[in-house]
């Protein structure tokens, strides 16, 4: 309710000819960019980076994931020092494929929903 009252006050000030958002006595000159605008631009940059990494991480994982469970077991042993069986590596590989494809599918569905919403249909 407080926001509604403030907006009514701003509307009446605009109707009366008062310029509440113009520069201070400068005849409506634009205000200089404030720190909040820079923060918003930085957040937009970070959001784009997260969006791009959301597509690239599962894609790169699928490309680099070996087809052979024995190779995956060797990679796990080299990378972590923990040895796993070939059977466990097969389950791990299947799980990673399902997770990566699911992430790419979810990202694709979100992008398609945004595209359809923008086109208005």
NORCORCOR-V904661 format. One record per residue. N is the residue number from 0. PSI is psi in whole degrees, 0 to 359 (999 if undefined). OMEGA is omega in radians with two decimals (999 if undefined). D_CENTER is the distance of its C-alpha to the mean C-alpha in Angstrom with 2 decimals. Layout:
BEGIN
N_PSI_OMEGA_D_CENTER + N_PSI_OMEGA_D_CENTER
END
This chain:
BEGIN
0_324_3.13_32.29 + 1_322_3.12_32.19 + 2_323_3.14_29.44 + 3_319_3.12_31.60 + 4_320_3.13_34.60 + 5_321_-3.14_32.86 + 6_326_3.08_31.69 + 7_320_3.10_35.28 + 8_320_3.12_36.62 + 9_322_3.13_34.42 + 10_318_-3.14_35.47 + 11_325_3.10_39.13 + 12_323_3.12_38.85 + 13_323_3.12_37.48 + 14_327_-3.12_40.33 + 15_356_3.11_42.87 + 16_359_3.10_41.76 + 17_137_3.13_40.22 + 18_98_-3.08_37.13 + 19_335_-3.04_35.03 + 20_355_3.14_32.00 + 21_170_3.10_34.01 + 22_154_-3.08_34.84 + 23_97_3.08_37.51 + 24_12_-3.08_40.66 + 25_12_3.09_39.36 + 26_31_3.08_39.71 + 27_20_3.09_36.05 + 28_147_-3.12_34.81 + 29_145_3.11_31.07 + 30_151_3.10_30.01 + 31_157_-3.13_28.64 + 32_133_-3.11_24.95 + 33_173_-3.09_24.44 + 34_327_-3.14_22.32 + 35_324_3.12_19.99 + 36_321_3.09_19.10 + 37_321_3.10_18.44 + 38_320_3.13_16.19 + 39_321_3.12_14.17 + 40_320_3.11_14.03 + 41_320_3.10_13.02 + 42_321_3.10_10.12 + 43_320_3.11_9.04 + 44_316_3.12_9.72 + 45_319_3.14_7.85 + 46_319_3.10_4.52 + 47_320_3.11_5.88 + 48_318_3.10_7.07 + 49_321_3.13_4.56 + 50_316_3.13_3.79 + 51_317_3.14_7.52 + 52_332_3.08_8.43 + 53_330_3.09_7.35 + 54_321_-3.00_9.96 + 55_323_-3.07_12.35 + 56_307_3.12_13.05 + 57_326_3.12_14.48 + 58_315_3.13_16.10 + 59_322_3.10_17.76 + 60_318_3.13_18.87 + 61_323_3.14_20.51 + 62_318_-3.07_22.19 + 63_350_-3.12_23.51 + 64_123_-3.12_24.56 + 65_151_3.11_28.35 + 66_330_-3.06_30.25 + 67_124_3.11_33.06 + 68_329_3.11_32.78 + 69_323_3.10_35.31 + 70_320_3.09_33.15 + 71_319_3.09_30.18 + 72_321_3.11_32.65 + 73_319_3.10_33.81 + 74_318_3.11_30.33 + 75_318_3.14_29.69 + 76_319_3.14_33.13 + 77_317_-3.07_32.64 + 78_324_-3.04_29.20 + 79_342_-3.07_30.02 + 80_5_3.13_33.78 + 81_126_3.12_33.71 + 82_134_3.07_35.60 + 83_156_-3.14_34.65 + 84_165_3.13_36.75 + 85_324_3.10_36.14 + 86_317_3.10_35.81 + 87_324_3.11_33.11 + 88_326_3.11_31.32 + 89_316_3.09_31.56 + 90_320_3.11_29.95 + 91_316_3.13_27.22 + 92_315_3.13_26.59 + 93_317_3.11_26.55 + 94_317_3.12_24.12 + 95_321_3.11_21.71 + 96_316_-3.13_22.06 + 97_316_-3.14_21.46 + 98_315_-3.12_18.29 + 99_315_3.13_16.85 + 100_321_3.09_18.04 + 101_318_3.11_16.76 + 102_316_3.13_13.15 + 103_322_3.09_13.54 + 104_318_3.12_15.31 + 105_318_3.10_12.82 + 106_320_3.09_10.03 + 107_320_3.12_12.97 + 108_319_3.10_14.09 + 109_318_3.13_10.99 + 110_319_3.12_11.17 + 111_320_3.13_14.92 + 112_319_3.09_14.89 + 113_321_-3.14_13.05 + 114_316_3.14_15.56 + 115_321_3.14_18.43 + 116_323_3.13_17.65 + 117_323_-3.12_17.67 + 118_348_3.07_20.91 + 119_27_-3.10_22.43 + 120_999_999_23.76
END
